[in-house]
Amino acid sequence: MISLRKHSVDTATPQLKIVVPTPLYGGSLPIAYHAADAFAELGHMCDILRFDKQYSLFESLGYDVEDNAGKRLKSRLAELLADYVVERAIQTNADVVWYTAQSPVSIASLKKLREAGVKAALWFVEDVRRFDYWKHIVREFDLVFTIQIGAAADAIRQAGARQAVYLPVAANVKVHRPMKLSQENVQRYGSQVSFVGAGYPNRVALFSELSLDNFKLWGNDWPKACLDRLQESARRVSTEETALIYNASEINLNIHSAVSGNVLECGDFVNPRTFEIAACRGFQIVNRQSPLCDLFDESELCIVDNVQELEMAVAHFRSNPDARGKVAEAARQRVLRDHTYVHRMKIALEHIFETPIEAPRRIAVATMADLKVAAHGHLEMQEFLAQFADNEPASLQMLVDRVSKDQHTLTRAELIVLLMHEFRNWGVDKGVIQ
């Protein structure tokens, strides 16, 4: 029997109540949702506070960076949301609040959580060199997780963090997975070479000097000099669209961000894109990072150290689809084995509660092969499931997405899938199903 702060249960895996306040916007926002999804996959009760829904209000409070009144209003809104997190956690008898970088938080709110006996953890999934607000609050968390190693991680400890633990990002294999793309999506998102990401100085410098044919550049915050390569008016690309791009591209360039102008700087963290491209069974060329070879073997990724190696790798792998496929499949298998958000959140909870969390109450990664076995003898359901690869993770939403949208009479298998989906939505609405 494992006893945590409030729970004493007769199972090897206690069900925790976890509150996840999301950021209002930014690159850490999807990671908050991935973490929440993993907590639920591990069998815990996850209360997601979707603060990104408040982003339009946040933006409307001030348009000009010099608008001091707007800044004060935005700060007051952030404080209000931080206080709401505390009240929600206390009222729901939560065990832990899981903050992600940029989630609304304040010193006062963290002190209230501690007084109420609710643990607070921060996953700082940003570069500590880009922000400084963390210096004032890390000492108030029970535990801080960082994606960086070396001096950056030491800075968090020196700022007074009670405990700082290295926890790299990962992939949500329900979102980033191999896909069978429509011809429309292939034409829209596909290319021989692509890059997805924001226009950091090192990336701008690289793509200004790199000459690539059949190359598509996706993302926001790029200078006008790059506009001829940028797709769809340089808009922000959604998480779901990144999966389409990774699947549709023959070669995915993965250039880590750097605040310096060093185009292929060897940094101290591995970005989410590394795991997400691999989870899609996409082939990637990635610049070397200090922790990278502790997470992947060099046979699982094409790692380059300079621009010349990058150009040579692109030229070589353009004409070697079999080699690309072999490397990409090896990387995907490594992600499934070691680098999903379920893996990360299980480790995080063990650190927070200083107690091993045993096997999940649910099957952590059920596959379509499992469903096919369960459907033995049901010919229509077997036929419906045949469109999925055996190693694809099984989820109800994936099944619903494959129900034909054409105007035709639904098969019995499709009707069963839609009925299950409606029943689940009803249960969530009534609060009897998570």
N, C-alpha and C positions, 0 to 999 in steps of 0.2 A: 504494500500500500504506500502511495506517495502522498504526502501532505504538503500542499502549497499554502500560500498566505491565508486564504479563507476556506479552501476546499480540503476535505478529507474524504477520499473516495476509494472504493474497493476495486479499482481498475488500474492497470499499469499505465494508462494514459489518461490523466485527469483532463476534463474539459474546462478550458480556461475561457474567461470573458475578456476579450481584447478590443479596445477602442482604437480605431485608426483614423486620425484626422488628416485629411489630405492637404497638400499645398493648394493655393488658389490657382496656380499656373506653373509652367516651367518644366524643365526636363526631369525633375524629381517626381512630378505628379503621376506619370504612369507607373513608376516604381512603387509608389504607395499602394496603388490598386493591385499590382502584382503581389505585393506582400500580403495584403488582405486576402486575396484569393488563395494564397498558400496557407495562411492560418486556417481558413475554412477547410481546405483540403486535408489538413492535419486533424480535423475533427473538432476544432475550437469554435466558439461563438464569436463572430467577428462583427463589430458594430462600426460601419464605415461612415464617417462624417464627411460628406461630399462637398467640401468647401469650394471646389472649382465651379460649382453652380453659382457662387457668389462673386465670381470674377468680374462680371459685367458691372455689378454695383461698385466693386472696388475701383475699377478703372474710371467710373463716372465721377468719383469723388475729387478727381484732379487730373488735368491733362498736361499741364506744364510742369516740367521738373523743377522750375523755380517757384512754383505755386506753393508757398508755405502753408496756406490754409488747407490746400488739398492734401499735403503731406500729413498734417495733423489729423485730418479726417480719416485718411487711410490707416494711420497708426491706431486711432481709436477703434476702427472696425476690426483690425487685427487683434487688438486686446480683447474686444468683445467676443470674438470667435475663440480666443484662447480660454477665456472664462467659461464659455459654453462647453468646451471640451471637459473641463474640470467637473462642472455640474452634471454632465452626461455620465462621466465615469463614476462619480459618486452615487448618483441615483440608480444606476444599473448594476452597482456592486461589482465593478470591473476589477480584474486582477492587474492589468497592465495597460498603459497607453503607449502605443507605438507611433512615435513621431518620425517623419521623414524630413530631410533638409527642406527648409522653407515652409513647413507646416506652421500655422499660427501658434505661438507659444510665448510665454512671458515668465520672468523669474517668480512673480507672485503666484501665477497659476501652478507652477511646478512645486512651490512650497505648500500650496493647498493640497496637492495630490499626496505629497509625503505625509502631511498631517493626517490625511484620511487613510493612510496605509496602502495607497495605490502606487504600484511601481511605474516609473516613467523611463522609457528608453528612446534614444535618438539614433537613427541610422543616417549618418551624414554622407550622402551619396554624391556630394559635390566636391570640387577641389577647394581645399581650405584657403588657398592663395587668392581665390576670387571673392571671398566674403570675409567679414570680420565679426559679424554679430554673434557667431558661435562662441567667441572668446568670453563673452559675458554670461553665458547660460550653461555651458557644459558641466560646470561644477554642481548644478542643481539636479542633473539626471542621475538615476541609479546606475545607468550604464550607457556608454556611447560607443556605437559601432562606426567604423570608418572603412572606406574603400581604399585608403592610401596606406603606404608603408613608409618607413624611414622617417625623415625629418618632419614631414607633414603630420604623421601619426603622433610623433613626439610632441608636436606643438599642442595637440589636443590634451595630452597628459599634463604638459606644463601649464596649461590654462586652468588646471584644477579638476579635471575629470576624475571622478572616483575610480572609474575603470574604463579603459579604452581597448576595444577588441577589433582586430582586423576581420572584416566581413565583406568580401567582394560581392558585386552584383551578380545577376544570373539571368536565366531565361524563363519565361512563362510559356511552357510548351503547349498550352491551350491556344495561345495567341500566335506565337512564332513556331510554325510547323511547316512541313512540306505541303504544298497545295497544287491542285490541278487547276490551272488558270484558264479563264476564257480567252478567246482570241482577242477580244476587246482589251482585256487587262494586259495581255502580252504586248500589244501594240502601245498601250498607254504607259506602262511601267517598265517594259523590257528594254534592254540594251546590252551591248557586249561588255561595257564597263560602266559602273555607276558609283556614286557616293551620295550618302544621306547624312545631313548634319548641318549645324549652324556655321556661320562664317567666322571662325576664330582666326586670329592673325596668321598663325602658322599654316592653316589650310588655304587662306587667301594667297599667301606667298607661294605655296606649292602649286596650286591649280593655275596660277598666273604664268608659271614657267613650264608646266607639264603639257605636252602636246599629245592628245589622245583622240583617236577616231571613234565614232559611234559611242560617245560618252555622254551620260546624263548626270547632271548635278541637281540634287534635291535639297531643299531646306530654306531657312530664313536667315535674315541678318547678314546678307552678303553685299559687298560693295557693287556699284554699278559696273565696274570693270568685268565682273563675272556674269553679267546678265545674259550674254549670248548663250551660255551653257545651262543656265538655270531653268528649271521646268516650272510651268504653271504659275508664272508671276512671282516666283520666289516665296511661295506661301509656306506656312508651317505644315509639315507632313504628320498625319495622325499615326498613332501606334499601329493600327490595323493596316494602314497603307505601307508602312515599312516592311511588313511581312510580305506584301505583294511585290514590292521592289526587290527584296532579297531573293524571292523565288524566281522572279522574271529576269534577273541579271545574270549573265554568264560569269562575270567577275565583279565582286563587291569590294571596293576599296574601303578600308577601315583605318582612317587617319585620326589618331587620338588628338583631342584638343590640347592646346598649349598656349599660355598667355604670352610666351615669348615668341619671337619670330622664327625660331628654329623649326624648320618645316617638319622634320621627323624626329622630334625630341623624344628621348627615352624617358618616359615619365614614371610616376610611382603608383599608378592605378590602371586597372583594366576597365574599359567602358562597357555599358550594357550591349552595345552593338556587336561586340566580339561573341558573346554568348547567343544573341538573337539570330545573327546570320547563321551561326553553326546549327542552331535548333531548326532553322528552315531548310537545312541541308544545302545551304548556299556556300559557294566557294568564296573565300575572302583572302585578300592580301592585306596584312596588318603590320603597322610599324611596331617595333619592339618596345615593350614596357618591362620595367623591372620585375613585376610579379608574374609576367605572362607564362614563363616556362615552368612555374610551379602549378599552373592551372591546366595547361595543355602541353602535349608533346609537340615537337617541331614537325612531326609527321602528320599532325592534325590541322595545322595552319601553315600558310605561307608567310613567314615572318621576314621583314626586310629592315635594314639598318640605315639605308641612304637612298637618295633619289635614283641613282644609277641602278641599284638592285631592284627598286620598284619598277622602273621602266623595263628591265630585263625580265622580271617576273610576269608583267603584263604581256609582253611579246611571246614569252614561252607558253603561258597557259591559254592564250587566245586560241592556239592551234592544237591544244591537247585536252579535249573534253573528257577523255577517260581518266586522265591524271587529276583533273579538277573534281570529277565525281568521286574518286577514291579518297581524296583528302577531305572533301566535304562530308562524306558519310562517316569517316573516322571522327571528325569533329562533332557531328551530331550525336554519335554514340557516347562520346565523352560527356557531352552536356546532359544527356538522359541519365547517365550513370552518376554524375558528380555535381552538376551545376544548374539545377533548377531552383526556383524560389522556395519550393518545398524543402529542399536540402538546407537552404540558408536559414529559413525561419525555424526549422527544428533546432539547428545549432544555436540560433539567437535565444530561443526560449530556455535552452539548457544553461546558457550563460546567465540569463536574467534570474532564473530560479535556482541556479547551482544544483540542479537535479537532472539526471538523464531522463529525457522524454522518450519513452519506448516507441515501438512501432505504432503508426497511426491507427486510429480507430477505424478509419476507412482505408480502402486500397488507395495508396497514394497516387499511382499512375496506372489506372485500368486502361487497357488497350482495346482497339476494335476487334482484335483477335478474341478477347474475352467475351465480347458481345456476340461474336459469330458462333462461339461454342454454346453460349446460352440460348441462341436462336435455333439450335439443331432441331430439325423436324418442322420448323415454321418456314415454308418455302418462300413466301412473300417477304418476310423479314430478312431471310438469308440473301435474297436478291437485292433488297434495298441496301444491306450492309456491304455487299460485294464491291460497291464503288469506293470503299475506304481501304487504305493500306492496313495490313495487320498491325504494324507497329505504331500507328497513329493513336494518340491518347484519346480515350473515349469521353465524350461529354454530351449532355443533352442538347446544348446549344449547337454543337457541330452537326448533330442529327437534324435538328430543325432547319439549319442553314441549307441542308441538302435536299429538303423537300421541294419538289419542283414548283416554281412560281408560274408555270404555264397554265393556261385555262384548260384544265382537263379534270376528269374524275380521279380523285385521290385513291391510291391503293390502300388496302387495309393496313399495311405496315406504316404508310405515311400518316394515316389517321391516328394510329396508336401513338406515334411520335408527337404529333400535335396535341393529342389529348393529354399525354404526360406533361408536356410543356405548360398547357393551360392549368392543369392541376397543381403543378409546382408553383406557378405564378399566384394562384389562388391561396396556396398555403403560405407563401411569403407575405402576401398582402394581409393575411389573418394573423401572422406572427407565429404560426405553428411549424413552419419550415424555414430553415435558414437560407 
